């Protein structure tokens, strides 16, 4: 419901829309729906990349969230690579 309101009011390329997607992805992850969470995080990355750029802290937060999903799945190398990207942004 919130997603529909934000989509209509702000459009799909607005950072607030991405925040709602990010929150939904976290719920999917908590439910063990890891692939759905990753797909949602990919959408968030695309919006945040376009709206804010890859050096923005919100972009790094999404990378960090994705790394956590990879870690939960036992995909440790992918998680480590994602965490390295987070560190590069946050330096």
KEGU-97550 format. One record per atom (N, C-alpha, C): residue in one letter; residue number from 0; y, z, x. Coordinates in steps of 0.05 Angstrom, whole numbers. Each point is the difference from the previous one (the first is absolute). Layout:
# residues N
(rec 'A'; NUM; (Y; Z; X))
...
//
This chain:
# residues 91
(rec 'X'; 0; (-24; 0; 16))
(rec 'X'; 0; (24; 0; -16))
(rec 'X'; 0; (25; 0; 17))
(rec 'X'; 1; (1; 17; 20))
(rec 'X'; 1; (23; 1; 18))
(rec 'X'; 1; (2; -26; 15))
(rec 'X'; 2; (-23; -11; 8))
(rec 'X'; 2; (0; -25; 15))
(rec 'X'; 2; (13; -23; -18))
(rec 'X'; 3; (-7; -1; -25))
(rec 'X'; 3; (10; -20; -18))
(rec 'X'; 3; (30; 3; -3))
(rec 'X'; 4; (9; 25; -3))
(rec 'X'; 4; (29; 5; -3))
(rec 'X'; 4; (15; -9; 25))
(rec 'X'; 5; (-10; 8; 23))
(rec 'X'; 5; (14; -7; 25))
(rec 'X'; 5; (-1; -30; 5))
(rec 'X'; 6; (-23; -13; -7))
(rec 'X'; 6; (-2; -29; 4))
(rec 'X'; 6; (22; -14; -17))
(rec 'X'; 7; (2; 9; -25))
(rec 'X'; 7; (20; -13; -18))
(rec 'X'; 7; (28; 6; 9))
(rec 'X'; 8; (6; 25; 7))
(rec 'X'; 8; (27; 8; 7))
(rec 'X'; 8; (9; -10; 27))
(rec 'X'; 9; (-18; 1; 20))
(rec 'X'; 9; (8; -5; 27))
(rec 'X'; 9; (-12; -26; 13))
(rec 'X'; 10; (-23; -8; -11))
(rec 'X'; 10; (-14; -23; 12))
(rec 'X'; 10; (-20; 10; 20))
(rec 'X'; 11; (-19; -18; 6))
(rec 'X'; 11; (-22; 7; 18))
(rec 'X'; 11; (7; 2; 30))
(rec 'X'; 12; (24; -7; 7))
(rec 'X'; 12; (7; 0; 28))
(rec 'X'; 12; (19; 23; 7))
(rec 'X'; 13; (3; 19; -19))
(rec 'X'; 13; (18; 22; 5))
(rec 'X'; 13; (-16; 23; 13))
(rec 'X'; 14; (13; 15; 19))
(rec 'X'; 14; (-14; 22; 13))
(rec 'X'; 14; (-11; 21; -19))
(rec 'X'; 15; (14; 5; -22))
(rec 'X'; 15; (-10; 20; -20))
(rec 'X'; 15; (-26; -9; -13))
(rec 'X'; 16; (-2; -26; -5))
(rec 'X'; 16; (-25; -11; -10))
(rec 'X'; 16; (-22; 4; 20))
(rec 'X'; 17; (6; -4; 26))
(rec 'X'; 17; (-20; 4; 21))
(rec 'X'; 17; (-9; 30; 1))
(rec 'X'; 18; (19; 18; -5))
(rec 'X'; 18; (-7; 28; 0))
(rec 'X'; 18; (-20; 7; -22))
(rec 'X'; 19; (3; -12; -23))
(rec 'X'; 19; (-19; 4; -22))
(rec 'X'; 19; (-27; -11; 8))
(rec 'X'; 20; (-1; -24; 12))
(rec 'X'; 20; (-25; -11; 9))
(rec 'X'; 20; (-13; 18; 21))
(rec 'X'; 21; (16; 11; 18))
(rec 'X'; 21; (-10; 17; 21))
(rec 'X'; 21; (-13; 25; -13))
(rec 'X'; 22; (13; 11; -20))
(rec 'X'; 22; (-11; 24; -13))
(rec 'X'; 22; (-26; -6; -14))
(rec 'X'; 23; (-1; -24; -13))
(rec 'X'; 23; (-25; -8; -13))
(rec 'X'; 23; (-22; -4; 20))
(rec 'X'; 24; (6; -11; 23))
(rec 'X'; 24; (-20; -4; 21))
(rec 'X'; 24; (-11; 27; 9))
(rec 'X'; 25; (17; 20; 2))
(rec 'X'; 25; (-9; 26; 8))
(rec 'X'; 25; (-20; 12; -20))
(rec 'X'; 26; (5; -5; -25))
(rec 'X'; 26; (-19; 9; -21))
(rec 'X'; 26; (-26; -14; 2))
(rec 'X'; 27; (1; -27; 4))
(rec 'X'; 27; (-25; -15; 4))
(rec 'X'; 27; (-16; 11; 24))
(rec 'X'; 28; (14; 6; 21))
(rec 'X'; 28; (-14; 11; 24))
(rec 'X'; 28; (-12; 27; -7))
(rec 'X'; 29; (14; 17; -14))
(rec 'X'; 29; (-10; 26; -7))
(rec 'X'; 29; (-25; -2; -18))
(rec 'X'; 30; (-1; -21; -16))
(rec 'X'; 30; (-23; -5; -17))
(rec 'X'; 30; (-23; -14; 14))
(rec 'X'; 31; (3; -6; 26))
(rec 'X'; 31; (-21; -13; 15))
(rec 'X'; 31; (0; -30; -5))
(rec 'X'; 32; (21; -11; -12))
(rec 'X'; 32; (2; -28; -5))
(rec 'X'; 32; (16; -13; 23))
(rec 'X'; 33; (-13; 1; 23))
(rec 'X'; 33; (13; -7; 25))
(rec 'X'; 33; (10; -29; 2))
(rec 'X'; 34; (-16; -19; -9))
(rec 'X'; 34; (8; -28; 2))
(rec 'X'; 34; (24; -5; -19))
(rec 'X'; 35; (0; 12; -23))
(rec 'X'; 35; (23; -3; -18))
(rec 'X'; 35; (25; 13; 12))
(rec 'X'; 36; (-4; 22; 13))
(rec 'X'; 36; (23; 13; 14))
(rec 'X'; 36; (11; -18; 22))
(rec 'X'; 37; (-18; -11; 16))
(rec 'X'; 37; (9; -18; 22))
(rec 'X'; 37; (15; -24; -11))
(rec 'X'; 38; (-10; -12; -22))
(rec 'X'; 38; (13; -23; -11))
(rec 'X'; 38; (28; 8; -10))
(rec 'X'; 39; (2; 23; -12))
(rec 'X'; 39; (26; 9; -10))
(rec 'X'; 39; (19; 5; 24))
(rec 'X'; 40; (-10; 13; 21))
(rec 'X'; 40; (16; 5; 23))
(rec 'X'; 40; (9; -27; 13))
(rec 'X'; 41; (-16; -20; -1))
(rec 'X'; 41; (8; -27; 11))
(rec 'X'; 41; (24; -10; -16))
(rec 'X'; 42; (-1; 3; -26))
(rec 'X'; 42; (23; -8; -17))
(rec 'X'; 42; (25; 16; 8))
(rec 'X'; 43; (-4; 26; 4))
(rec 'X'; 43; (23; 17; 8))
(rec 'X'; 43; (12; -10; 26))
(rec 'X'; 44; (-18; -6; 20))
(rec 'X'; 44; (10; -10; 26))
(rec 'X'; 44; (16; -25; -4))
(rec 'X'; 45; (-10; -18; -16))
(rec 'X'; 45; (15; -26; -4))
(rec 'X'; 45; (27; 5; -11))
(rec 'X'; 46; (2; 18; -20))
(rec 'X'; 46; (26; 5; -12))
(rec 'X'; 46; (19; 14; 20))
(rec 'X'; 47; (-11; 21; 13))
(rec 'X'; 47; (16; 15; 19))
(rec 'X'; 47; (8; -17; 24))
(rec 'X'; 48; (-17; -18; 9))
(rec 'X'; 48; (6; -18; 22))
(rec 'X'; 48; (24; -17; -7))
(rec 'X'; 49; (-1; -11; -24))
(rec 'X'; 49; (22; -18; -8))
(rec 'X'; 49; (26; 15; -6))
(rec 'X'; 50; (-3; 23; -14))
(rec 'X'; 50; (24; 14; -9))
(rec 'X'; 50; (12; 18; 22))
(rec 'X'; 51; (-17; 11; 18))
(rec 'X'; 51; (10; 20; 19))
(rec 'X'; 51; (-4; -7; 29))
(rec 'X'; 52; (-19; -17; 5))
(rec 'X'; 52; (-7; -8; 28))
(rec 'X'; 52; (-22; 18; 11))
(rec 'X'; 53; (-13; -10; 21))
(rec 'X'; 53; (-23; 14; 12))
(rec 'X'; 53; (8; 24; 17))
(rec 'X'; 54; (25; 4; 5))
(rec 'X'; 54; (8; 23; 15))
(rec 'X'; 54; (8; 24; -17))
(rec 'X'; 55; (-1; -3; -26))
(rec 'X'; 55; (9; 21; -19))
(rec 'X'; 55; (-21; 21; -2))
(rec 'X'; 56; (8; 26; -2))
(rec 'X'; 56; (-20; 21; -2))
(rec 'X'; 56; (-19; -3; -24))
(rec 'X'; 57; (9; -11; -22))
(rec 'X'; 57; (-17; -4; -23))
(rec 'X'; 57; (-23; -20; 6))
(rec 'X'; 58; (7; -20; 16))
(rec 'X'; 58; (-21; -19; 8))
(rec 'X'; 58; (-21; 15; 17))
(rec 'X'; 59; (9; 17; 18))
(rec 'X'; 59; (-19; 15; 17))
(rec 'X'; 59; (-16; 19; -17))
(rec 'X'; 60; (11; 12; -20))
(rec 'X'; 60; (-15; 18; -18))
(rec 'X'; 60; (-23; -15; -13))
(rec 'X'; 61; (5; -24; -9))
(rec 'X'; 61; (-21; -16; -13))
(rec 'X'; 61; (-22; -6; 20))
(rec 'X'; 62; (7; -8; 24))
(rec 'X'; 62; (-20; -4; 21))
(rec 'X'; 62; (-17; 25; 4))
(rec 'X'; 63; (14; 23; 1))
(rec 'X'; 63; (-14; 25; 4))
(rec 'X'; 63; (-19; 5; -23))
(rec 'X'; 64; (8; -5; -24))
(rec 'X'; 64; (-17; 4; -24))
(rec 'X'; 64; (-25; -18; 2))
(rec 'X'; 65; (5; -25; 8))
(rec 'X'; 65; (-23; -19; 3))
(rec 'X'; 65; (-19; 10; 21))
(rec 'X'; 66; (10; 10; 22))
(rec 'X'; 66; (-17; 11; 21))
(rec 'X'; 66; (-18; 22; -10))
(rec 'X'; 67; (12; 17; -17))
(rec 'X'; 67; (-16; 21; -12))
(rec 'X'; 67; (-23; -10; -17))
(rec 'X'; 68; (5; -22; -15))
(rec 'X'; 68; (-22; -11; -16))
(rec 'X'; 68; (-21; -12; 19))
(rec 'X'; 69; (8; -14; 20))
(rec 'X'; 69; (-20; -10; 19))
(rec 'X'; 69; (-16; 22; 12))
(rec 'X'; 70; (13; 22; 7))
(rec 'X'; 70; (-14; 23; 12))
(rec 'X'; 70; (-20; 12; -21))
(rec 'X'; 71; (9; 2; -25))
(rec 'X'; 71; (-18; 10; -21))
(rec 'X'; 71; (-25; -17; -3))
(rec 'X'; 72; (3; -26; 5))
(rec 'X'; 72; (-22; -19; -3))
(rec 'X'; 72; (-18; 0; 25))
(rec 'X'; 73; (8; 14; 21))
(rec 'X'; 73; (-15; -1; 25))
(rec 'X'; 73; (7; -24; 17))
(rec 'X'; 74; (22; -13; -7))
(rec 'X'; 74; (9; -24; 15))
(rec 'X'; 74; (20; 10; 21))
(rec 'X'; 75; (-11; 15; 19))
(rec 'X'; 75; (17; 14; 19))
(rec 'X'; 75; (17; -17; 19))
(rec 'X'; 76; (-12; -22; 9))
(rec 'X'; 76; (16; -18; 17))
(rec 'X'; 76; (24; -12; -14))
(rec 'X'; 77; (-4; -8; -25))
(rec 'X'; 77; (22; -10; -16))
(rec 'X'; 77; (21; 21; -5))
(rec 'X'; 78; (-10; 25; -5))
(rec 'X'; 78; (18; 22; -4))
(rec 'X'; 78; (17; 5; 25))
(rec 'X'; 79; (-13; 0; 23))
(rec 'X'; 79; (15; 5; 25))
(rec 'X'; 79; (20; -21; 5))
(rec 'X'; 80; (-7; -25; -5))
(rec 'X'; 80; (19; -22; 4))
(rec 'X'; 80; (24; 3; -18))
(rec 'X'; 81; (-5; 8; -25))
(rec 'X'; 81; (22; 4; -19))
(rec 'X'; 81; (18; 23; 9))
(rec 'X'; 82; (-13; 22; 9))
(rec 'X'; 82; (16; 23; 10))
(rec 'X'; 82; (17; -8; 24))
(rec 'X'; 83; (-10; -17; 17))
(rec 'X'; 83; (16; -10; 23))
(rec 'X'; 83; (24; -15; -10))
(rec 'X'; 84; (-3; -16; -21))
(rec 'X'; 84; (23; -14; -11))
(rec 'X'; 84; (20; 19; -11))
(rec 'X'; 85; (-9; 22; -13))
(rec 'X'; 85; (18; 20; -10))
(rec 'X'; 85; (16; 12; 23))
(rec 'X'; 86; (-14; 7; 21))
(rec 'X'; 86; (14; 12; 23))
(rec 'X'; 86; (21; -19; 12))
(rec 'X'; 87; (-6; -25; 0))
(rec 'X'; 87; (19; -20; 11))
(rec 'X'; 87; (25; -1; -17))
(rec 'X'; 88; (-3; 3; -26))
(rec 'X'; 88; (24; -1; -18))
(rec 'X'; 88; (15; 26; 3))
(rec 'X'; 89; (-13; 22; 2))
(rec 'X'; 89; (13; 26; 0))
(rec 'X'; 89; (12; 9; 27))
(rec 'X'; 90; (-4; -16; 20))
(rec 'X'; 90; (11; 7; 27))
(rec 'X'; 90; (29; -6; 1))
//
